[in-house]
Amino acid sequence: MNTELIALPVFQERISPLMDVSDRYAIFEASEGTVRHKIDISLNAESELQRVEKLKEIGVNTIICGAVSGCIARVIDEKGIRLISMVYGPVEEIIAHYLAGSLATYCPGPAACGKRRGGRRKRCPISEKDTTRLKMNEKTKTEEE
């Protein structure tokens, strides 16, 4: 049975807009597409680099987050943790879509997709490139199982 630890930085029950400054995380233990356990933790580390190190020590395999700086993204990659960034929405919905393999097509609603005043809508921020990247991450996850 393959078990995966997935960390999501949290702000008010949603994905935190910027991982670099988030010290609160929801950690999900999942196997066979099902959440087995969930814990909420606060990482009171002095720097974002130390928070990444603590996530690695806990055994996190995957981080799903909003925005993340290039420096932190490189550190996460060097630690061997899969990073899925530029994802926004309620934590419970995000984890459900990730486990179902449908995160690449998930859009939580007009506010998250850039609805502007006057009812006009901007293009969804999940670009074709992001969709391809998410699909590749989900394909890699499936192949590893």
C-alpha positions in Angstrom: 0.0 0.0 0.0 1.5 3.3 -1.1 1.2 6.1 1.4 1.7 9.7 0.5 2.0 12.7 2.9 0.6 15.9 1.3 1.1 19.3 2.8 -1.0 22.4 2.0 -0.2 25.8 3.5 -3.4 27.1 5.0 -4.9 30.5 5.6 -8.5 30.6 6.8 -9.3 27.1 5.5 -8.1 27.9 2.1 -4.7 27.5 0.3 -2.5 30.3 1.6 -1.8 32.8 -1.2 2.0 32.7 -0.6 3.7 29.6 0.8 6.8 31.5 1.8 5.1 33.3 4.7 2.7 30.5 5.8 3.4 28.7 9.1 0.2 26.8 9.2 -0.2 23.6 7.2 -2.7 20.8 6.7 -1.0 17.5 6.4 -2.9 14.7 4.8 -1.9 11.0 4.9 -3.4 9.4 1.8 -3.3 5.9 0.3 -5.1 4.4 -2.6 -6.8 7.8 -3.4 -8.3 8.1 0.1 -7.4 10.4 3.0 -6.5 8.2 6.0 -5.5 11.0 8.4 -5.4 14.8 8.6 -3.5 16.9 11.0 -3.1 20.7 11.2 0.3 21.9 12.3 2.0 25.2 13.0 5.7 25.3 12.0 7.2 28.0 14.2 10.5 28.1 12.3 12.7 31.1 12.0 12.7 31.0 8.2 10.9 29.6 5.2 13.9 27.3 4.5 13.6 25.8 8.0 9.8 25.2 7.4 10.6 23.3 4.2 13.2 21.3 6.2 10.7 20.4 8.9 8.2 19.3 6.2 10.8 17.0 4.8 11.6 15.6 8.3 7.9 14.9 8.8 8.0 12.9 5.6 6.0 15.1 3.3 6.2 13.8 -0.4 4.0 16.5 -2.0 3.3 20.2 -1.4 0.3 21.8 -3.0 0.3 25.6 -2.7 -0.5 28.9 -4.1 2.4 31.2 -5.1 5.9 30.3 -4.0 9.2 32.1 -4.6 11.7 30.7 -7.0 14.2 30.2 -4.2 11.8 28.2 -2.1 10.7 26.2 -5.1 14.3 25.2 -5.8 14.9 24.2 -2.2 11.7 22.0 -2.3 12.9 20.4 -5.5 16.4 19.8 -4.0 14.7 18.0 -1.0 13.0 15.7 -3.4 9.5 16.9 -2.6 7.0 17.2 -5.5 5.7 20.8 -5.8 2.3 21.7 -7.3 2.0 25.5 -7.2 -0.5 28.2 -8.3 -3.4 26.3 -6.9 -6.1 28.2 -5.0 -9.3 27.4 -3.2 -10.7 25.6 -0.1 -8.2 23.0 1.3 -10.8 20.2 1.4 -11.8 20.7 -2.2 -8.2 20.9 -3.4 -7.2 17.6 -1.6 -10.3 15.8 -3.0 -9.5 16.9 -6.6 -5.8 16.0 -6.2 -6.7 12.5 -5.0 -9.3 12.1 -7.7 -6.7 13.1 -10.4 -8.8 16.1 -11.4 -6.8 19.0 -10.0 -5.7 20.1 -13.4 -9.3 21.0 -14.3 -10.4 22.4 -11.0 -11.4 26.0 -10.7 -13.2 27.0 -7.5 -15.4 29.7 -8.9 -15.5 33.1 -10.5 -13.6 35.0 -7.8 -10.7 32.6 -8.1 -10.7 32.8 -11.9 -10.5 36.6 -11.9 -14.0 37.9 -12.2 -13.8 41.7 -12.5 -16.2 44.5 -11.8 -18.9 44.9 -14.3 -19.4 41.2 -14.7 -16.6 40.7 -17.2 -14.2 37.9 -16.6 -10.5 37.6 -17.2 -9.0 34.4 -18.5 -8.7 31.7 -15.8 -5.2 31.9 -14.1 -4.6 28.2 -14.7 -3.0 28.5 -18.1 -2.5 25.8 -20.7 1.1 25.5 -19.5 -0.1 25.0 -15.9 -2.8 22.4 -16.9 -0.1 20.5 -18.8 2.2 20.7 -15.8 -0.5 19.5 -13.4 -1.5 16.6 -15.7 2.2 15.6 -15.9 2.5 15.7 -12.1 -0.7 13.6 -11.8 0.6 11.1 -14.5 3.9 10.8 -12.6 2.0 10.2 -9.4 0.1 7.4 -11.1 3.2 5.8 -12.6 4.9 5.8 -9.2 2.1 3.7 -7.7 
